[in-house]
Amino acid sequence: MATVIVGNPLQASPAPLQDRAGLCRSMLAHRQRLSPLFFILFFVFSGIVAGAGNLEWHAMERGLPPNSISGTPASITLENRTGRDVRIYWVKYNGTLQPYGGLKPGEQRIQKTFSNASWLVSNGEGKPLGYFRVPSGGGLAAIPPRTAKPVLRSMKYRPGSAAQALAWQKQLRSSLFRLLKLDDLVALDPAIALQARTLSTRQEDRYALHEIEFNSTAKVRIKAVLTVPTKVKVPCPAVVVIAGHSGTRHSCYKDNGFAAVLAQQGYVTISTRISQHSIREDGRIMMGERLWDLMRCVDLLLSRKEVGAARIGCAGNSLGGEMAMWLGAMDERISATLSAGFLTRMDQLEQNHCRCWKFPGLRKLVDFSDIYSLNAPRPLMCQNGLKERPTWFTVPLARESLSEIMPAYEDLGSAQNLEFVAHPGGHVIELESMLSFFEARLGK
């Protein structure tokens, strides 16, 4: 078995796992002739002390891996067990591929990298076989001899009874919380204290705008914008407003944006930044951290005496529409969801789009319509523009996805709660139908 070392060998593990075991036995037999420092250096650099293990192989049938996300330095040992030539690619931060040569059958390569990086493996003709996602510390990335056809969408919703629909939702939420690395946080009882603090306040047209901060987790505090109507009718409806790519907590309010419109109409609103392309805490994933911050915004709303617990909605466009989908699906405290500029199929977003929506295991379970179906029977409005780019969120694809969401609503006796608006604009929220939707579903 040939071993190729790329980069500084002191930062990687140069020996195959089976060779390491033999080396360990030999060293222990001659331990009296070896210094303690030698033992320390050997185990650290071989990855044993670092806790390096086997990386999970994610077989692929279609599309490309998730984008790489910046992390801590690591190294992996790529090992070709397929019996044929393979090609290696690093998936860059923008989702494009950077070639890193090939591996002959039986060959190894030690590659310097970082946690949260994606490494794609293709056959000699360039067809993707699968990928590795690097954990903290790296480890052995063994390309398996057989790349079985992966199972896609194993938890697709299938029409049945109301009881079956509710059981499916419960099972899928539990599976998704595990994939999102949030199962430990949602299980906390009591929840982490918010310890909210107001940083500043200014008066706007018909509402007060508060800059606030509060705990997302025990280690992370986040900032948010909270607006409260000048004339409050208790209990007040509230909406979590979510900006798109490159958005900030202020973006939805600028230039009389949809959040400002809602605030002027008497809704309490809250907004935090979820456009980050990074991971704050070890053991989390980016989509999980984005969703958790929004769920903590719901916690914050429920802590306010002005807000009616049964009158909380969420809304967003583009990435904001995606996160509204996730928040409404996973947090049953959301009574009404407006998701604009996102309803489509996963296949459509595999190319010509940021793949920050994708994370390991997601496509094995669901497509977007299944996630949207977790909103049933609660009200859901999706909006797509007739002038959307042809490679983005087109109305025909949205209608196809909508047809797969409707069965869950029908089985739960709430078909009237699923609405779709194909508006004449592009990648925007259509304000008139948004206001009508929230007035009908949350009241004023």
C-alpha positions as CSV (number, residue, x, y, z in Angstrom):
1,M,0.0,0.0,0.0
2,A,1.5,3.3,-1.1
3,T,1.3,6.4,1.1
4,V,1.6,9.9,-0.2
5,I,2.1,12.7,2.3
6,V,0.8,16.2,1.3
7,G,2.0,19.1,3.5
8,N,3.8,18.8,6.8
9,P,3.9,15.1,7.9
10,L,4.1,16.2,11.6
11,Q,0.5,17.5,11.2
12,A,-0.9,14.3,9.8
13,S,-1.0,10.6,10.4
14,P,1.4,8.9,8.0
15,A,0.6,5.3,8.8
16,P,-2.5,3.2,7.9
17,L,-4.5,2.1,10.9
18,Q,-3.5,-1.5,10.7
19,D,0.2,-0.5,10.5
20,R,-0.2,1.7,13.5
21,A,-1.4,-1.2,15.6
22,G,1.7,-3.2,14.8
23,L,3.9,-0.2,15.5
24,C,2.3,0.2,18.9
25,R,2.9,-3.5,19.8
26,S,6.5,-3.2,18.7
27,M,7.1,0.0,20.6
28,L,5.6,-1.4,23.8
29,A,7.9,-4.5,23.5
30,H,10.9,-2.2,23.4
31,R,9.6,0.5,25.7
32,Q,12.6,0.4,28.0
33,R,14.9,1.6,25.1
34,L,12.5,4.4,24.0
35,S,12.2,7.8,25.8
36,P,8.8,9.0,27.2
37,L,9.0,12.0,24.8
38,F,9.1,9.6,21.8
39,F,5.9,8.0,22.9
40,I,4.2,11.3,23.4
41,L,5.2,12.6,19.9
42,F,4.3,9.3,18.2
43,F,0.8,9.1,19.6
44,V,0.1,12.8,19.1
45,F,1.2,12.9,15.5
46,S,-0.4,9.5,14.6
47,G,-3.7,11.0,15.6
48,I,-4.4,8.6,18.6
49,V,-4.2,11.2,21.3
50,A,-6.0,13.7,19.0
51,G,-9.0,11.3,18.9
52,A,-8.9,11.0,15.2
53,G,-11.3,8.3,13.9
54,N,-12.9,7.1,10.7
55,L,-14.7,9.8,8.7
56,E,-18.3,9.0,7.6
57,W,-18.6,8.2,3.9
58,H,-21.6,9.9,2.2
59,A,-22.5,8.1,-1.0
60,M,-24.0,10.3,-3.7
61,E,-26.5,9.6,-6.5
62,R,-26.8,13.2,-7.7
63,G,-25.8,16.8,-7.0
64,L,-22.7,17.9,-5.1
65,P,-21.6,18.0,-1.4
66,P,-22.3,20.9,0.9
67,N,-20.0,23.9,0.8
68,S,-17.0,23.9,3.0
69,I,-17.2,26.0,6.1
70,S,-14.1,27.5,7.9
71,G,-13.0,25.5,10.9
72,T,-10.0,24.5,12.9
73,P,-6.8,22.9,11.4
74,A,-7.0,19.1,10.8
75,S,-5.6,16.4,8.6
76,I,-7.2,13.4,7.0
77,T,-5.7,10.2,5.5
78,L,-7.5,9.5,2.2
79,E,-7.3,5.8,1.4
80,N,-8.6,4.4,-1.9
81,R,-10.2,0.9,-1.3
82,T,-12.3,1.0,-4.5
83,G,-9.9,-1.1,-6.7
84,R,-9.9,1.7,-9.4
85,D,-8.5,5.1,-9.9
86,V,-10.4,8.0,-8.2
87,R,-10.2,11.8,-8.3
88,I,-10.2,14.0,-5.2
89,Y,-11.7,17.5,-5.0
90,W,-12.0,20.1,-2.2
91,V,-15.4,21.7,-2.2
92,K,-14.7,25.4,-1.8
93,Y,-16.6,27.9,0.3
94,N,-18.6,29.0,-2.7
95,G,-19.5,25.4,-3.6
96,T,-17.2,25.1,-6.6
97,L,-14.6,22.3,-6.9
98,Q,-10.9,22.5,-6.7
99,P,-9.0,19.4,-8.0
100,Y,-6.5,17.8,-5.7
101,G,-5.2,15.0,-8.0
102,G,-6.1,11.4,-7.9
103,L,-5.5,8.2,-6.0
104,K,-4.5,4.8,-7.4
105,P,-6.0,1.6,-6.0
106,G,-4.6,1.0,-2.5
107,E,-2.9,4.4,-2.4
108,Q,-3.1,6.7,0.7
109,R,-2.7,10.5,0.9
110,I,-2.3,12.6,4.0
111,Q,-4.1,15.8,3.4
112,K,-3.9,19.0,5.5
113,T,-7.4,20.5,5.8
114,F,-9.7,21.9,8.5
115,S,-12.9,20.9,10.3
116,N,-16.2,21.4,8.4
117,A,-14.4,21.0,5.0
118,S,-16.1,18.8,2.3
119,W,-13.9,16.5,0.1
120,L,-15.5,15.0,-3.0
121,V,-14.4,11.7,-4.5
122,S,-15.3,10.9,-8.2
123,N,-14.4,8.0,-10.4
124,G,-11.8,8.4,-13.2
125,E,-14.4,9.8,-15.5
126,G,-15.4,12.5,-13.0
127,K,-18.7,11.1,-11.9
128,P,-19.2,11.9,-8.1
129,L,-19.2,8.8,-5.9
130,G,-19.5,10.4,-2.5
131,Y,-17.9,12.8,-0.1
132,F,-16.4,13.2,3.4
133,R,-17.1,16.0,5.9
134,V,-14.1,16.6,8.1
135,P,-14.8,16.5,11.9
136,S,-12.6,18.2,14.5
137,G,-9.2,16.4,14.5
138,G,-9.6,14.7,11.1
139,G,-9.0,11.0,10.8
140,L,-9.1,8.2,8.3
141,A,-11.2,8.8,5.1
142,A,-11.5,5.4,3.6
143,I,-13.2,5.3,0.2
144,P,-15.2,2.1,0.3
145,P,-14.8,-0.7,-2.3
146,R,-18.4,-0.6,-3.2
147,T,-20.4,2.6,-3.5
148,A,-23.9,1.4,-3.2
149,K,-26.7,3.5,-4.7
150,P,-27.7,5.9,-1.8
151,V,-31.3,5.9,-0.6
152,L,-32.9,9.3,-1.2
153,R,-35.9,10.7,0.6
154,S,-36.6,7.7,2.8
155,M,-39.1,9.7,4.9
156,K,-41.1,11.1,2.1
157,Y,-44.7,11.9,3.2
158,R,-47.2,9.3,1.9
159,P,-51.0,10.0,2.2
160,G,-52.8,8.2,5.0
161,S,-54.9,8.9,8.0
162,A,-54.7,11.9,10.3
163,A,-53.1,9.7,13.0
164,Q,-50.5,8.5,10.5
165,A,-49.7,12.0,9.5
166,L,-49.1,13.1,13.1
167,A,-46.9,10.1,13.8
168,W,-44.9,10.8,10.6
169,Q,-44.4,14.4,11.7
170,K,-43.2,13.4,15.2
171,Q,-40.8,10.9,13.8
172,L,-39.4,13.2,11.2
173,R,-38.9,16.1,13.5
174,S,-37.0,13.9,15.9
175,S,-34.8,12.6,13.0
176,L,-34.2,16.2,11.7
177,F,-33.3,17.5,15.2
178,R,-30.6,14.9,15.4
179,L,-29.3,15.7,11.9
180,L,-29.3,19.4,12.9
181,K,-27.3,18.6,16.1
182,L,-30.1,20.3,18.1
183,D,-31.6,17.3,20.0
184,D,-29.6,18.2,23.1
185,L,-30.8,21.8,23.1
186,V,-34.5,21.1,22.5
187,A,-34.4,18.5,25.3
188,L,-33.2,21.0,27.9
189,D,-35.6,21.5,30.8
190,P,-35.5,24.1,32.0
191,A,-34.4,26.0,28.9
192,I,-31.3,28.2,29.0
193,A,-32.2,31.5,30.6
194,L,-32.4,34.4,28.0
195,Q,-30.9,37.1,30.2
196,A,-32.1,39.6,27.7
197,R,-30.7,43.1,27.8
198,T,-31.8,46.3,25.9
199,L,-28.9,48.1,24.3
200,S,-30.7,51.1,22.8
201,T,-34.2,52.3,21.8
202,R,-35.4,54.7,19.2
203,Q,-38.9,55.8,18.1
204,E,-40.0,55.0,14.5
205,D,-43.2,55.6,12.7
206,R,-45.9,54.0,15.0
207,Y,-43.4,51.7,16.8
208,A,-40.4,51.6,19.0
209,L,-37.3,49.9,17.8
210,H,-35.2,48.2,20.5
211,E,-31.7,46.8,19.9
212,I,-31.4,43.8,22.3
213,E,-29.1,40.9,23.0
214,F,-29.8,37.6,24.8
215,N,-28.5,34.1,25.2
216,S,-28.7,31.7,22.3
217,T,-26.8,28.9,24.1
218,A,-25.0,28.9,27.4
219,K,-21.9,30.1,25.6
220,V,-23.3,32.4,22.8
221,R,-25.2,35.6,23.0
222,I,-26.9,37.0,19.9
223,K,-28.2,40.5,19.0
224,A,-31.6,41.2,17.6
225,V,-34.0,44.0,16.6
226,L,-37.3,44.0,18.5
227,T,-40.1,46.3,17.5
228,V,-43.1,47.1,19.7
229,P,-46.2,49.1,18.4
230,T,-46.6,52.5,20.0
231,K,-50.3,51.7,20.6
232,V,-50.3,48.1,21.9
233,K,-53.4,46.0,21.9
234,V,-52.7,43.1,24.3
235,P,-52.3,40.3,23.4
236,C,-50.5,41.5,20.3
237,P,-49.6,39.4,17.2
238,A,-45.9,38.9,16.5
239,V,-43.8,37.8,13.6
240,V,-40.2,36.5,13.4
241,V,-38.9,38.4,10.3
242,I,-36.0,36.7,8.5
243,A,-33.6,38.3,6.1
244,G,-31.9,36.6,3.1
245,H,-28.3,36.0,2.1
246,S,-25.9,38.7,3.3
247,G,-28.7,40.1,5.4
248,T,-28.4,41.5,8.9
249,R,-30.9,41.9,11.7
250,H,-31.7,45.4,10.2
251,S,-32.1,44.4,6.5
252,C,-35.9,43.6,6.7
253,Y,-36.6,47.1,8.0
254,K,-34.5,49.1,5.5
255,D,-36.3,51.1,2.8
256,N,-39.7,50.3,4.3
257,G,-39.0,46.6,4.0
258,F,-41.6,44.0,4.9
259,A,-40.6,44.0,8.6
260,A,-41.1,47.7,8.8
261,V,-44.5,47.3,7.1
262,L,-45.6,44.7,9.7
263,A,-44.3,46.9,12.5
264,Q,-46.3,49.9,11.3
265,Q,-49.4,47.7,11.1
266,G,-49.2,46.9,14.8
267,Y,-47.3,43.6,14.9
268,V,-44.4,43.0,17.3
269,T,-41.5,41.9,15.2
270,I,-38.1,40.4,16.0
271,S,-35.1,39.9,13.7
272,T,-31.6,38.4,14.1
273,R,-28.8,37.6,11.7
274,I,-28.9,34.1,10.3
275,S,-26.8,34.6,7.1
276,Q,-23.5,33.6,8.7
277,H,-21.4,31.0,6.8
278,S,-19.6,29.7,9.9
279,I,-20.1,27.5,13.0
280,R,-19.7,29.0,16.4
281,E,-19.6,25.9,18.6
282,D,-18.0,22.5,18.2
283,G,-20.4,19.7,17.6
284,R,-22.9,21.9,15.8
285,I,-23.8,22.5,12.1
286,M,-24.5,25.8,10.4
287,M,-28.1,25.1,9.6
288,G,-28.7,24.0,13.2
289,E,-27.2,27.1,14.6
290,R,-29.3,29.3,12.3
291,L,-32.5,27.5,13.2
292,W,-31.7,27.6,17.0
293,D,-31.2,31.3,16.9
294,L,-34.7,31.7,15.4
295,M,-36.2,29.4,18.0
296,R,-34.6,31.5,20.7
297,C,-36.3,34.6,19.1
298,V,-39.6,32.8,19.7
299,D,-38.6,32.3,23.3
300,L,-37.9,36.0,23.5
301,L,-41.3,36.9,22.1
302,L,-43.0,34.6,24.6
303,S,-41.2,36.4,27.4
304,R,-42.8,39.7,26.4
305,K,-46.1,40.6,28.1
306,E,-47.3,42.3,24.9
307,V,-47.3,39.1,22.8
308,G,-50.1,36.5,22.5
309,A,-48.6,33.0,22.7
310,A,-51.1,31.7,20.1
311,R,-50.4,34.6,17.7
312,I,-46.8,34.2,16.6
313,G,-45.9,33.8,13.0
314,C,-42.7,33.9,10.9
315,A,-41.9,35.3,7.4
316,G,-38.9,35.6,5.1
317,N,-37.7,35.7,1.5
318,S,-35.0,33.7,-0.2
319,L,-32.7,32.4,2.6
320,G,-35.3,34.0,4.8
321,G,-38.0,32.0,3.1
322,E,-35.9,28.8,3.6
323,M,-35.5,29.6,7.3
324,A,-39.2,30.4,7.7
325,M,-39.8,26.9,6.3
326,W,-37.5,25.4,8.9
327,L,-38.8,27.5,11.8
328,G,-42.5,26.8,11.0
329,A,-41.7,23.1,10.5
330,M,-39.7,22.5,13.6
331,D,-41.2,24.8,16.1
332,E,-44.9,24.1,16.7
333,R,-45.3,27.4,18.6
334,I,-45.4,29.1,15.2
335,S,-49.0,29.6,14.3
336,A,-48.6,30.8,10.7
337,T,-45.7,30.7,8.3
338,L,-45.0,32.8,5.2
339,S,-42.2,31.5,3.0
340,A,-41.4,33.6,0.0
341,G,-38.9,33.0,-2.8
342,F,-37.9,29.5,-1.8
343,L,-40.5,26.7,-2.7
344,T,-38.7,24.4,-5.1
345,R,-37.1,21.0,-5.2
346,M,-33.6,20.1,-3.9
347,D,-32.5,18.9,-7.4
348,Q,-33.0,22.5,-8.6
349,L,-30.6,23.9,-6.0
350,E,-27.8,21.5,-6.6
351,Q,-26.4,23.7,-9.3
352,N,-26.2,27.5,-9.8
353,H,-27.0,28.2,-6.2
354,C,-25.3,28.4,-2.8
355,R,-25.5,25.0,-1.2
356,C,-25.6,26.3,2.3
357,W,-29.1,24.6,2.5
358,K,-27.4,21.2,2.3
359,F,-25.9,19.2,5.1
360,P,-25.0,15.5,5.6
361,G,-28.0,13.2,5.8
362,L,-30.6,15.7,4.7
363,R,-31.3,14.3,1.2
364,K,-31.4,10.7,2.6
365,L,-34.5,11.7,4.6
366,V,-36.5,14.4,2.7
367,D,-37.1,16.9,0.0
368,F,-38.2,20.5,0.7
369,S,-41.9,19.6,0.4
370,D,-41.6,17.1,3.2
371,I,-40.1,19.8,5.5
372,Y,-42.9,22.2,4.5
373,S,-45.4,19.4,5.3
374,L,-44.4,19.5,9.0
375,N,-46.3,22.8,9.1
376,A,-49.7,21.0,8.7
377,P,-52.3,21.7,9.9
378,R,-51.0,25.2,10.8
379,P,-51.5,27.9,8.1
380,L,-48.7,28.1,5.5
381,M,-48.4,30.6,2.6
382,C,-45.7,30.2,-0.1
383,Q,-45.0,32.9,-2.6
384,N,-43.0,32.6,-5.8
385,G,-42.5,35.3,-8.5
386,L,-43.3,34.8,-12.1
387,K,-40.1,36.7,-12.9
388,E,-37.8,34.4,-10.9
389,R,-34.5,33.3,-12.6
390,P,-35.0,30.1,-14.6
391,T,-32.4,28.3,-12.4
392,W,-33.9,29.5,-9.1
393,F,-37.4,29.3,-7.6
394,T,-39.7,29.0,-10.7
395,V,-43.4,28.9,-10.4
396,P,-43.8,25.5,-12.2
397,L,-41.4,23.8,-9.8
398,A,-43.1,25.5,-6.9
399,R,-46.5,24.1,-8.0
400,E,-45.0,20.6,-8.3
401,S,-43.7,20.9,-4.7
402,L,-47.0,22.3,-3.6
403,S,-48.8,19.2,-4.9
404,E,-46.6,17.1,-2.5
405,I,-47.4,19.4,0.5
406,M,-51.2,19.3,0.0
407,P,-51.7,15.6,1.0
408,A,-50.5,16.2,4.6
409,Y,-52.9,19.2,4.9
410,E,-55.7,17.1,3.4
411,D,-55.1,14.2,5.7
412,L,-55.2,16.6,8.7
413,G,-58.4,18.2,7.5
414,S,-56.9,21.6,6.8
415,A,-56.5,22.0,3.1
416,Q,-57.8,25.5,3.4
417,N,-54.7,26.4,5.5
418,L,-52.3,25.9,2.6
419,E,-52.0,28.9,0.3
420,F,-49.8,29.7,-2.8
421,V,-49.3,33.1,-4.4
422,A,-47.7,33.3,-7.9
423,H,-47.1,37.0,-8.0
424,P,-46.0,39.1,-11.0
425,G,-42.7,40.1,-9.5
426,G,-39.3,38.5,-9.1
427,H,-37.4,37.3,-6.0
428,V,-39.4,39.4,-3.5
429,I,-42.1,39.2,-0.9
430,E,-45.5,40.3,-2.2
431,L,-46.7,42.6,0.5
432,E,-50.4,42.8,0.0
433,S,-51.0,39.0,0.2
434,M,-48.6,38.8,3.2
435,L,-50.6,41.4,5.1
436,S,-53.9,39.7,4.2
437,F,-52.4,36.3,5.3
438,F,-51.2,37.4,8.7
439,E,-54.4,39.5,9.4
440,A,-56.5,36.4,8.7
441,R,-54.3,34.0,10.6
442,L,-52.9,36.0,13.5
443,G,-55.4,38.9,13.7
444,K,-54.5,42.6,14.3
